[in-house]
Amino acid sequence: IIMCTGVRFADAAGNLYFGRNLDWCESYGEGVVITPRGASIPTQFLGSLSPEHACVGMGIVVGGVPCYFDCANEAGLAIAGLNFPGYAQFAEAPEKGAVNVAAYEFPLWVAASFSTVAEVRKALKDVVIVAKAPSEGYGVAQLHWLVGDGKESIVIECQADGMHVYDDGLDVLTNQPPFLWHTENVRNYMHIETAHPEPVAWTRDTLRAFGSGAGMIGFPGGYDPASRFVRAAFLNAHYPAEEGEAANVTRLFRTLEGASMCKGGAQMADGRFEYTMFSDGYSAATKTYYWCTYDEPARQSVCLDDYDLNGDELIRVAA
């Protein structure tokens, strides 16, 4: 079961920083792909999609369509799909009168079409996400999505009772159970503190903490979605504010690292271990997309401003 963690925050100037971990055990041949404004992308139900905004993200290209795992646009809006097995349920067929979007098209449709979370939230009232694969040989991924801009984020979940759109005041997302369960569970950790505990008196003795971090005893350390959600939410909320691109990118990747997985911890039924295959993130301040992999932790980057964003061909930057 593919696991993932997503995080969003903004700097003092309101610039979005948005990133994710992808936790699995084998590659799909994914790479960094730029979709320029001049591209004409075939879709299942909407004809050809002509992007309002150029996009960059991690994904695969199938039949000329960038199937993004996550992507961001030049306007400062980003989206990531995270695994949601056992709960995700999409429409089996398009619905008359609706804006029908195939599940694999959804990240591109969002990033190519809108500038803000508010615009996405409004548009979703007319949207039906359809359980359609990009081609034969591919399945329909069971996902939910985190969408963020410089002001806020939302979570989008499609289940048996329809689409749900939630404001995400914690600005993080992991996997199953549904988002509202995680927002309840995180209340179990309100006692966690970053501050060093003061000495306390018990009977005739004075107790002193062993060292820094003592206020975080009980902080969940597992690789399960609930533990990763709490860790990401706590670290995202308590990381000190930074100034400048380098410091904020470091903040993003260090926060993601706090919810990452290494080999030897999460073993699947076939004996293989899940691990954080890659982490990536986007800075709206510089329109730069960053990524690193398990075997090559040094971050690489690509800036949208370095490319012809009015072109009509997809740009495959790196595999």
Disulfide bonds with the S-S distance in Angstrom:
none
